Amino acid sequence: MDSDVATLCRSIAAELAAAGAQAVVLTGSHARGTATAESDVDLVAIGEGPGYELRAASGRLVSVTWRTAAAQQDQFGRPRGAVLAVPAWRSAVIISDGAGVAADLQEQARNWSWAELVSPPAEWVAAELTGWAEEVHKLAAALRRGRPRVAAVQRNLLATQLAPVLAVHFRLLADSENDLWDLVAARSGESWVSVQDRALGLAGESLAGSCQAALDLYAAAVSLARDAFTEQQRQVVAGAVSLARRDA
């Protein structure tokens, strides 16, 4: 860790401790040693606090997230939360920890396994993809009714929110949210990469083209997780996939 960042963290940690934090840890790129000039300083304060805040300090952007130890443990048990929280705590740098709360949380993260989730990963993935069927219907309706803004919003949701679901499907942990889409792409194969890039508009696709790619992306996600669905869920996602293909 950069010495200036270490000094800044200690100063803010003292302030947070005075405000009731039991412990303060540094997470993110500065903790991993991969920070760039644009990277913010990510601090987690364990205790009751204001939730989340951004501040400017010593020429750096600093994020402070307040979370109780129980809430952090709960995040380890939630499929989507664990994808980022577990690796973040594994590499975290403890700044202050008078009662050993942060050390205990870090040990939990380092000993964590997918078996510790509150619901089995496959069940969670199936439920999430079934829920996203509603957005497929909204996107298809927006395209047919000539509502480009609504279509663009729904496209963006599908283009950005399906990959985190597949991260759980593939049992992937990501050091950074910025790495998540590339990790999922690497596991999903070239066809997924192609349609995801078109849904994101990386090759200058038209609105209609990128929207159709987002519909195709949903169909691809359903195909990848096809063995996870109950019969009722299968009917819902099959209807959405059929609708997506009719719009092709």
C-alpha positions in Angstrom: 0.0 0.0 0.0 1.2 3.5 -0.9 2.5 5.3 2.3 0.3 8.3 1.6 -2.8 6.1 1.3 -1.8 4.3 4.6 -1.5 7.6 6.4 -4.8 8.8 5.0 -6.5 5.5 6.0 -5.2 5.7 9.6 -6.4 9.3 9.9 -9.9 8.5 8.6 -10.0 5.3 10.7 -9.4 7.3 13.9 -12.3 9.6 12.9 -14.5 6.6 12.2 -13.6 4.9 15.5 -14.5 8.1 17.4 -17.9 7.9 15.6 -18.4 4.3 16.9 -16.7 2.0 14.4 -15.5 -1.2 16.0 -13.1 -1.8 13.1 -12.0 -0.2 9.8 -10.6 -2.1 6.8 -9.3 -1.1 3.4 -10.6 -3.1 0.5 -10.4 -2.7 -3.3 -7.5 -1.9 -5.5 -5.4 -0.2 -2.9 -5.6 -3.2 -0.7 -4.7 -5.5 -3.6 -1.9 -3.3 -4.8 -3.5 -2.8 -8.2 -4.6 0.9 -7.8 -4.3 3.4 -10.6 -4.3 7.2 -10.4 -8.1 7.1 -10.8 -8.7 4.5 -8.1 -10.7 5.5 -5.0 -9.9 4.5 -1.5 -12.4 2.0 -0.3 -12.9 1.8 3.5 -15.4 -0.4 5.4 -16.3 0.7 8.9 -17.8 -2.1 11.0 -20.5 -0.8 13.2 -23.7 1.3 13.1 -23.3 4.2 10.8 -24.7 6.3 8.0 -24.5 3.6 5.4 -22.4 4.9 2.5 -20.6 8.2 1.8 -18.1 9.6 -0.6 -15.6 12.2 0.5 -12.6 14.0 -1.0 -9.5 13.8 1.2 -5.8 14.6 0.4 -6.6 14.8 -3.3 -8.2 11.3 -3.4 -11.8 10.1 -3.6 -12.6 8.0 -0.5 -15.7 5.8 -0.1 -16.8 4.8 3.4 -19.2 2.0 3.8 -20.7 1.3 7.2 -21.8 -2.2 7.9 -22.4 -4.2 11.1 -20.6 -7.4 11.5 -23.9 -9.3 11.3 -24.7 -7.5 8.0 -21.3 -8.4 6.6 -21.8 -12.0 7.5 -25.2 -11.9 5.9 -23.6 -10.6 2.7 -21.2 -13.6 2.7 -24.3 -15.8 2.7 -26.1 -14.1 -0.2 -25.2 -15.4 -3.7 -24.7 -12.1 -5.5 -23.2 -10.4 -2.5 -20.6 -13.1 -1.9 -19.3 -12.9 -5.5 -17.6 -9.6 -4.6 -17.6 -9.5 -0.8 -15.7 -12.7 -0.2 -12.6 -11.8 -2.3 -12.7 -8.2 -1.0 -12.4 -9.4 2.6 -9.8 -12.0 1.7 -7.5 -9.3 0.4 -8.6 -6.6 2.8 -6.0 -4.7 4.9 -7.1 -4.2 8.5 -6.5 -0.6 9.6 -7.9 -0.7 13.1 -9.5 -3.6 15.0 -9.4 -3.3 18.7 -11.9 -6.1 19.4 -10.8 -8.4 16.6 -14.1 -8.1 14.7 -12.4 -7.5 11.4 -9.9 -10.3 11.8 -12.8 -12.7 12.5 -14.6 -11.6 9.4 -11.5 -11.9 7.3 -11.0 -15.5 8.6 -14.6 -16.3 7.7 -14.0 -15.0 4.2 -10.8 -17.0 3.7 -12.6 -20.2 4.9 -15.7 -19.5 2.9 -17.2 -22.0 0.4 -20.2 -22.0 -1.9 -21.9 -24.4 0.5 -22.4 -21.6 3.0 -24.9 -19.7 1.0 -28.4 -19.3 2.5 -29.9 -20.8 -0.7 -28.3 -23.2 -3.1 -26.6 -21.3 -6.0 -28.6 -23.2 -8.7 -31.9 -22.3 -7.1 -31.0 -18.7 -6.8 -29.8 -18.5 -10.4 -33.1 -20.1 -11.6 -35.2 -17.6 -9.6 -33.2 -14.6 -10.8 -33.4 -15.6 -14.5 -37.1 -16.3 -14.1 -37.5 -12.8 -12.6 -35.7 -11.2 -15.5 -38.3 -12.7 -17.9 -40.4 -9.6 -17.0 -37.8 -7.3 -18.5 -37.7 -9.3 -21.7 -41.4 -8.7 -22.0 -41.0 -5.0 -21.3 -38.2 -4.7 -23.9 -40.2 -6.5 -26.6 -43.3 -4.3 -25.9 -41.2 -1.1 -26.0 -39.8 -2.1 -29.4 -43.2 -2.9 -30.8 -44.7 0.3 -29.6 -41.9 2.5 -30.8 -40.7 3.7 -27.3 -37.0 4.0 -27.8 -36.1 5.4 -24.3 -37.9 2.6 -22.5 -36.3 0.0 -24.9 -32.9 1.5 -24.2 -33.4 1.3 -20.4 -34.6 -2.4 -20.6 -31.7 -3.2 -22.9 -29.2 -1.8 -20.5 -30.7 -3.7 -17.6 -30.4 -7.1 -19.4 -27.0 -6.2 -20.9 -25.5 -5.4 -17.4 -27.4 -7.6 -14.9 -27.3 -11.1 -16.5 -23.6 -11.5 -16.1 -23.7 -11.2 -12.2 -26.3 -14.0 -12.2 -24.1 -16.2 -14.4 -21.1 -15.5 -12.0 -23.1 -17.4 -9.4 -24.0 -20.1 -11.9 -20.3 -20.6 -12.7 -19.2 -20.2 -9.0 -17.0 -17.2 -9.9 -15.6 -14.8 -7.3 -14.4 -11.4 -8.6 -11.8 -9.2 -7.0 -13.4 -6.2 -8.6 -16.8 -5.5 -10.2 -14.9 -4.2 -13.2 -13.6 -7.7 -13.8 -16.9 -9.5 -13.5 -18.1 -9.2 -17.1 -14.8 -10.4 -18.5 -14.7 -13.4 -16.1 -18.2 -14.4 -17.1 -17.4 -14.0 -20.7 -14.4 -16.2 -20.4 -16.5 -19.0 -18.9 -19.5 -18.6 -21.1 -17.8 -18.9 -24.5 -17.4 -17.0 -27.7 -21.1 -16.9 -28.6 -21.9 -15.2 -25.3 -19.0 -12.7 -25.8 -20.3 -11.8 -29.2 -23.9 -11.2 -28.2 -22.9 -9.4 -24.9 -20.7 -7.0 -26.9 -23.5 -6.3 -29.3 -26.0 -5.7 -26.4 -23.5 -3.3 -24.9 -23.2 -1.5 -28.3 -19.4 -2.0 -28.5 -19.4 -2.2 -32.3 -21.8 0.7 -33.0 -25.0 -1.3 -33.2 -28.3 0.5 -33.9 -30.8 0.7 -31.0 -32.8 -2.1 -32.6 -29.7 -4.2 -33.1 -28.5 -3.8 -29.5 -32.0 -4.4 -28.1 -32.3 -7.6 -30.1 -28.8 -8.6 -28.8 -30.0 -8.1 -25.2 -33.0 -10.4 -25.9 -30.6 -12.9 -27.4 -28.4 -12.5 -24.3 -31.3 -13.5 -22.1 -31.9 -16.6 -24.2 -28.2 -17.5 -23.9 -28.3 -17.1 -20.1 -31.3 -19.4 -19.9 -29.6 -22.0 -22.1 -26.5 -22.0 -19.9 -28.6 -22.5 -16.7 -31.2 -24.8 -18.4 -30.9 -27.6 -15.8 -31.6 -25.4 -12.8 -35.3 -24.5 -13.5 -38.4 -26.0 -11.9 -41.2 -26.9 -14.3 -43.1 -23.7 -13.4 -40.0 -21.6 -13.9 -39.2 -23.4 -17.2 -42.6 -22.3 -18.6 -41.9 -18.7 -17.7 -38.4 -18.5 -19.2 -39.5 -20.5 -22.2 -42.2 -18.0 -22.9 -39.7 -15.1 -22.6 -37.2 -16.8 -24.9 -40.0 -17.5 -27.5 -40.9 -13.8 -27.3 -37.3 -12.8 -27.8 -37.0 -14.9 -30.8 -40.2 -13.7 -32.4 -38.7 -10.2 -32.2 -35.5 -11.3 -34.0 
